[in-house]
Amino acid sequence: EIGFKWKLPNVTEIFEPRCHDLEALKRELGHCNVPSKYSANPSLGYWCNNMRCAYNKIQQGQTPKRNLTQDEIERLEEIAP
């Protein structure tokens, strides 16, 4: 055992924990404007950037690389209306 994680988490497994991270940041800073290279939490910045890109493409009628379910869209809109 070398401690290497062979199985990557599924994107749906990551969604809700990242939403909680985003909500905590919003409580702390009063906004959800997380830069893509957020030094305090790089994975949150990366995730937020991916969610923004996917959301915007869906709103424009395009197909994103990572599709969002209707529930995920509603959850994001709930956090950052």
ABEGO torsion letter per residue (X at the ends): XAGBBABBBBAAAAAAAAAAAAAAAAAAAGBABBBABBAABAAAAAAAAAAAAAAAAAAAGBBBABBBBAAAAAAAAAABX
